[in-house]
Amino acid sequence: MPPEQENGQDASDRLFRHEELERYADVLLWAVERSRGRPLKNSETVLIEYDGLARELVEVLYTRILERGLVPVQHQRATPAMELSYLRFANNKRLNMVAPGEPERQGGVNGLIRILAPESLTHLEAVTPEIQVRRDSARDPLREVLYFRELGGQIGRTVAMYPTQALADAAGLTLQEYAARVRTACMLGSDDPVRDWKRFARQQATTLEWLNGLSIRQLHVQSARVDLRLRLGEHRLWLGLTGRNMPSYEVYTSPDCRFTEGVFHSDQVVHVGGTPVEGVRLAFQAGRVISVKARSGADRLRRFLALDDGAWRVGEFSLTSREHSRIPEYMANTLFDENIGGPEGNCHIALGSCHPDAFAGNPADFVHALRRELGFNESNQHWDLVNTEQKRVTATLADGGSRVIYEDGAFTA
């Protein structure tokens, strides 16, 4: 085959070289093992759930799994047209059911790799929030099973993204420019990106050790349009590169959802149920959102929040250092946008579900009653809202003292 062609494609049409796709596959398998806490063994199974536009990466990943002596299982997700049709013709039974075979797939495999490659970001805009939330709520038991299987080292999982025209258009980039951003963010230009991700994990671990050793009680976030106070809560951990998202540069935790006060502004567009929502401004009192404003899409966000009491409260607080992140600006995908570095780093909160692994105790004890007692938020929703302004984050410590932990886009350790 001529060098300028591969798999029937002209080289100029390909988003990634074959060796870059192999590196991407290697990174994803490493991420699964990091999430699991131990290596995958010979003949263990890895499920690939993917959108059709990610086929080029999936085919390389499939081969890489076989080369490792593992067993690949593949499942292509519904297209936008299929998903829209399913929800348009939804009835109670369809909304409340999980497709036959899905619990067995996710409950029996040892690795799960989801590759998102959306053809559309807005195809669900005409579908009511009520229908979308009911459909997603039916999957709650699956999420709980995955969580406990992962804690037991039975499964590792990760989520990644493949560039599409819909993403590039929303980010104001050409498709090739978007792919270049993904290449940089995932370190695919390196001759050994797994080595580089391991190096970053060691670097980030020093920040996590510092934060977890500070005995932080409260956080005060201040920027031009943010003045927010959060209580960290008892039995909390700061987390970082777990392997569940690729790429991941953020440091995050789940605060006590009962005590958030103040104002938070998001300066990045977020798609809420297929609707772009821009310039969100939230006001909190006694842990709960009491005001939702936005330049566009505020009504859509309010309708989603109204369906779930936990969706009005904060389930996650996150900081990303400009010194760590390789993502310079908005990419129209939460996986990347919550990890923006840029000139000032970023802070983001998530309305809705907490991260159960931010619990510092025995995971087996983390039952719903204890979650409520400690203020870990529970919800069927999770909306990440990002602020990239210059900011200062001040921690109040257990001894009553205070310390600036983040300023001008970087941690102060």
Residue pairs with C-beta under 8 A, 6 or more apart in sequence:
3 11
4 10
4 11
5 11
6 14
6 18
7 56
14 56
15 56
15 163
15 175
15 176
15 179
16 24
16 56
16 57
16 179
16 183
16 188
18 60
20 183
20 188
20 189
21 56
21 57
21 60
21 61
22 60
22 64
23 188
23 190
23 193
24 57
24 60
24 61
24 160
24 186
24 188
25 57
25 60
25 61
25 64
25 65
26 64
26 193
26 194
27 186
27 187
27 188
27 193
27 194
27 197
27 246
28 61
28 113
28 115
28 158
28 160
28 246
29 40
29 46
29 61
29 64
29 65
29 68
29 111
29 113
30 194
30 197
30 198
30 243
31 156
31 158
31 160
31 197
31 243
31 244
31 246
32 40
32 46
32 111
32 112
32 113
32 156
32 157
32 158
32 243
33 39
33 40
33 111
33 156
33 243
34 156
34 201
34 241
34 242
34 243
35 150
35 156
35 157
35 158
35 242
35 243
35 244
36 110
36 111
36 150
36 153
36 154
36 155
36 156
36 243
37 153
37 156
38 153
40 46
40 68
40 70
40 110
40 111
40 156
41 110
42 69
42 70
43 69
43 70
43 71
44 70
44 71
44 110
44 111
45 70
45 71
45 72
45 73
45 108
45 109
45 110
45 111
46 65
46 70
46 71
46 72
46 73
46 109
46 110
46 111
46 112
46 113
47 73
47 74
47 75
47 105
47 106
47 109
47 111
47 112
47 113
48 58
48 61
48 62
48 65
48 72
48 73
48 74
48 75
48 113
48 115
49 75
49 76
49 77
49 112
49 113
49 114
49 115
50 57
50 58
50 74
50 75
50 76
50 77
50 114
50 115
50 117
51 76
51 77
51 115
51 116
51 117
51 118
51 119
51 162
52 76
52 77
52 79
52 117
52 119
53 117
53 118
53 119
53 162
53 164
54 115
54 116
54 117
54 162
56 162
57 115
57 162
58 74
58 115
61 72
61 113
61 115
62 72
62 74
65 71
65 72
66 72
70 111
73 105
73 109
75 105
78 86
79 119
80 118
80 119
80 120
80 123
81 123
83 123
83 124
84 123
84 124
84 127
86 94
87 124
87 127
87 131
87 132
87 135
88 127
90 131
90 135
95 131
95 134
95 135
95 138
96 134
96 138
97 138
98 138
98 139
98 141
98 142
102 142
103 141
103 142
103 145
106 112
106 142
106 145
106 146
107 145
107 149
109 155
110 154
110 155
110 156
111 155
111 156
111 157
112 146
112 155
112 156
112 157
112 158
113 157
113 158
113 159
113 160
114 157
114 158
114 159
114 160
115 159
115 160
115 161
115 162
116 159
116 160
116 161
116 162
116 333
116 335
117 161
117 162
117 163
117 164
118 164
118 166
118 167
119 164
119 166
120 166
121 166
121 167
121 170
121 271
121 274
121 276
121 332
122 271
122 274
122 275
122 276
123 274
124 132
124 273
124 274
125 273
125 274
125 275
126 274
127 273
127 274
128 303
129 273
129 300
129 303
129 304
129 307
130 307
132 273
132 304
133 304
133 307
133 308
133 380
133 381
136 380
136 381
137 380
140 380
146 155
146 157
147 356
148 363
149 155
150 156
150 157
151 357
151 363
156 243
157 243
157 244
158 243
158 244
158 245
158 246
159 244
159 245
159 246
159 335
160 186
160 246
160 335
161 167
161 182
161 333
161 335
161 336
162 182
163 175
163 178
163 179
163 182
164 175
165 175
167 178
167 331
167 332
167 333
168 174
168 175
168 177
168 178
170 269
170 276
170 332
171 178
171 330
171 331
171 332
173 181
178 331
181 327
181 328
181 331
181 336
182 188
182 336
183 189
184 326
184 327
185 247
185 326
185 327
185 336
185 339
186 193
186 246
186 247
187 193
187 196
187 197
187 247
187 326
190 196
197 241
200 241
200 249
200 324
201 240
201 241
203 324
204 240
204 241
204 249
204 251
204 324
205 240
206 413
207 240
207 251
207 321
207 411
207 413
208 238
208 239
208 240
208 251
210 411
210 413
211 238
211 251
211 405
211 411
211 413
212 237
212 238
214 395
214 397
214 403
214 405
215 397
215 398
215 399
216 232
216 395
216 396
216 397
216 398
216 405
217 231
217 232
217 395
217 396
217 397
217 398
218 229
218 230
218 231
218 232
218 395
218 396
219 229
219 230
219 231
219 232
219 255
219 317
219 393
219 394
219 395
219 396
219 405
220 228
220 229
220 393
220 394
220 395
220 396
221 227
221 228
221 229
221 230
221 264
221 347
221 391
221 392
221 393
222 391
222 392
222 393
222 394
223 265
223 347
223 387
223 389
223 390
223 391
223 392
224 389
224 390
225 263
225 265
225 267
225 281
225 387
225 389
226 262
226 263
226 264
226 265
226 347
226 387
226 389
226 391
227 262
227 263
228 260
228 261
228 262
228 263
228 264
228 284
228 349
229 259
229 260
229 261
229 262
230 255
230 256
230 259
230 260
230 314
230 317
231 255
231 256
231 258
231 259
231 260
231 375
232 253
232 255
232 256
233 254
233 255
233 256
233 374
233 375
233 376
234 256
234 374
235 359
235 360
235 361
235 374
236 253
236 254
236 255
236 358
236 359
236 360
237 253
237 357
237 358
237 359
237 360
238 251
238 252
238 253
238 358
239 251
239 252
239 253
239 355
239 357
239 358
240 248
240 250
240 251
240 252
241 248
241 249
242 248
242 357
245 335
247 326
247 327
247 335
247 336
247 339
248 339
249 320
249 321
249 324
249 325
249 326
249 327
249 339
249 341
250 318
250 319
250 320
250 338
250 339
250 348
251 318
251 319
251 320
251 321
251 411
252 316
252 317
252 318
252 319
252 355
252 358
253 316
253 317
253 318
253 355
253 358
254 315
254 316
254 317
254 354
254 355
254 358
254 359
254 376
254 377
255 314
255 317
255 375
256 287
256 374
256 375
256 376
257 287
257 310
257 313
257 314
257 315
257 354
257 375
257 376
257 377
258 286
258 287
258 313
258 375
259 286
259 287
259 375
260 284
260 287
260 288
260 313
260 314
261 284
261 285
261 286
261 287
262 283
262 284
263 281
263 282
263 283
263 284
264 281
264 282
264 284
264 349
264 385
264 387
265 279
265 280
265 281
265 282
265 387
265 389
266 279
266 280
266 281
266 348
266 385
266 386
266 387
267 279
267 386
267 387
267 388
267 389
268 330
268 337
268 340
268 385
268 386
268 387
268 388
269 276
269 277
269 278
269 330
269 332
270 276
270 277
270 280
270 334
270 337
270 383
270 384
270 385
270 386
271 277
271 332
272 297
272 300
272 301
272 304
272 383
273 300
273 304
275 297
275 300
276 296
276 297
277 294
277 296
277 297
277 298
277 300
277 301
278 294
278 295
278 296
278 297
279 294
279 295
279 296
280 292
280 293
280 294
280 298
280 301
280 385
281 291
281 292
281 293
281 294
282 289
282 291
282 292
282 351
282 385
283 289
283 290
283 291
284 290
284 314
287 313
287 314
288 312
288 313
289 305
289 312
289 313
289 351
292 298
292 301
292 302
292 305
294 301
301 383
304 311
304 381
304 383
305 311
305 312
305 351
305 381
307 381
308 352
308 379
308 380
308 381
309 379
310 352
310 353
310 377
310 378
310 379
310 380
310 381
311 351
311 352
311 379
311 380
311 381
311 383
312 351
313 351
313 352
313 377
313 379
314 349
314 350
314 351
314 377
315 350
315 351
315 352
315 353
315 354
315 355
315 376
315 377
315 379
315 382
316 348
316 349
316 350
316 354
316 355
316 382
316 384
317 347
317 348
317 349
318 338
318 347
318 348
318 349
318 350
319 345
319 346
319 347
319 393
319 406
319 411
320 338
320 339
320 340
320 341
320 345
320 346
320 347
320 348
321 341
321 345
321 406
321 409
321 410
321 411
322 341
322 342
322 343
322 344
322 345
322 409
322 410
323 341
323 409
323 410
323 411
324 341
325 339
325 340
325 341
325 342
325 345
326 341
327 336
327 337
327 339
327 340
327 341
327 342
328 340
328 341
328 342
329 340
329 342
330 337
330 340
331 337
334 384
337 384
337 386
338 346
338 348
338 384
338 386
339 346
340 346
340 386
340 388
341 409
342 388
342 409
343 409
344 388
344 389
344 390
344 391
344 408
344 409
345 388
345 406
345 409
345 410
346 386
346 387
346 388
347 386
347 387
347 391
347 393
347 406
348 384
348 385
348 386
348 387
349 384
349 385
350 382
350 383
350 384
350 385
351 379
351 381
351 382
351 383
351 385
352 377
352 379
352 380
352 381
352 382
352 383
353 377
353 378
353 379
353 380
353 381
353 382
354 371
354 376
354 377
354 378
356 363
356 366
356 371
356 376
357 363
358 376
359 366
359 371
359 374
359 376
366 376
368 378
371 378
372 378
390 408
390 409
391 406
391 407
392 404
392 406
392 407
393 404
393 405
393 406
393 407
394 402
394 403
394 404
394 405
395 402
395 403
395 404
395 405
396 402
397 403
403 412
404 412
405 411
405 412
405 413
406 412
